[in-house]
Amino acid sequence: MTTTLITGANKSLGLETARRLIDAGHTVYAGMRELANGADARALGAIPVQLDVTDEASVHAALTSLPELDVLVNNAGILGTSFGVDDLTPDAMQEVLDINVLGIVRVTQAALPLLRLSDNPVIVNVASGVGWPRFLSTEGHDEFPVPAIPYAASKAAVIALTVQYAKNLPTFRINVSDPGYTSTDFNHHSGHQTVTEGTDATVMLALVGADGPTGEFHNRHGRIEY
């Protein structure tokens, strides 16, 4: 049995990822800040676990409560409160980076002892095409009109840290996914993809074997070339 932890798994992309991996035979622990929000995850058969990615004590408690771990999906993230230059402040930037980037580092570092015991340790970091400069700067891409600085910068950092983790842990399969423009609370459900389509890349990367890719960036159509 494959044991998986997903952060931010009480709704939206995280919840759909949990559903699909449970269907694939995984035992899924659904990380969430408030266990009171775990009804939907429980209904799927996931095991809710209190996990606030900004809180070292919460992260440590969550990871030490797991009996084993094979797959970590770092899905938790926020859009933030700054959407241009005039409303940008260091505090607004820090809030987004603390959850979207440092949150991944906190959880991953805490998970490494368990993952190292797995025969096939896998990490998937959920980023966004908004963190990809080529998409941000090319008219016609969904990402081009996005003005937000903190969110884009955080997701660019997630892509880079994924590559570096993969280089440092060559026996792991560590990749980063782009959900694409998916209908979620983030965009007031304006996205043109369903949450199932938005989890295609994450689920595929969570299911890779020991001979699968590592250090790569994928969307639902395949690898995004550097």
Buried (B, 14 or more C-beta within 10 A) or exposed (E): EBBBBBBBBBBBBBBBBBBBBBEEEBBBBBBBBEBEBBEBBEEBBBBBBBBBBBBEEBBEBBBEEBEEBBBBBBBBBBBBBBBEEEEBEEEBBEBBBBBBBBBBBBBBEBBBEBBEEBEBBBBBBBBBBBBBEEBBEEEEBBBEEBEBBBBBBBBBBBBBBBBEBBEEBEEBBBBBBBBBBBBBEBBEEEBEBEBBBBBBBBBBBBBBEEEBBBBBBBBBEEEBEE
